[in-house]
Amino acid sequence: MPIINVRVVEGVFTPAQKKEIANKMTDAIVQIEGEAFRPLTLVVIDEVKSGDWVVGGQQITTQAAKAIAAGRSAA
């Protein structure tokens, strides 16, 4: 059974977006292994607390992640 673990910063993705992530991750497995794997594919989305994600020494907060997604500087 494929298990896909996706980690995101808390509060960045809406429930609908998280559902879309899960659906598309499942679709990716199905494209590789076939439709028989759809009911066997488990997707877990973990939300990492704002500020607990660090990239290149810089904390990533919910606000910073949303700014990046909007095409703005996170600073």
N, C-alpha and C positions, 0 to 999 in steps of 0.2 A: 504494500500500500504506500503510495507516494505521500510524504508529509512535507508541506511547504510552509516555512515559517517566515512571515514578513514582519519586520519591525519598523514602526513609524513613530514620529514624535507625537505625543498626545495632543489632541485638539486640532490637528492640521486637516485630517480627512473627515468628511461627514460619513454617517452610516451608509448612505447610498454609494459614496466613493469606495468605502471599504468593501461593500458587496461587489462592486465592479472589479476591484482588485482580485477578490477571491474567485469571481467568475472567470476572469481572464487568465489567472494562474492555472485554474482547472482546465481551461481550454488549451493552454500550452501543453499540459501533460497529455491531454487527449489527442492533440495533433501529433505528438511523438509516439505514443503507445497505443492509441486507438480508443474508440468509444467505450470499450469494456472497462476502461480505467476511470471513467467519470465517477461512478458511485464509490470508488475506492480512494479517491483523492481527497486528502484532508488539508485544508488551508487554515492556518492559525495566524491571526493578526494581533501582534502585541504592541501596545502603546507604551513607549518609553517616556518617562516623566520629563517634562520640559526642563531643559538645562542639564539633563543627565546624558545627553548625547554630545560628544566632543569630536570635532573634525579639525585636524591640523592645529590642535591646541585651542580652538575656539568653541565655546559652548553654543549649542544650537537650541534655541528656545522655540516655543510655539510661534511667538511673534516673528522671530527671525525666519523660520521655515515658511511662514505665510508670506513674508516679504519676498523671499527668494522665489516662491511659486508665482507671485504677482509680477516678477521681473524687476523688483526694486532691490537696492542694496540692503543687506541685512544689518549694516552698521547704524 
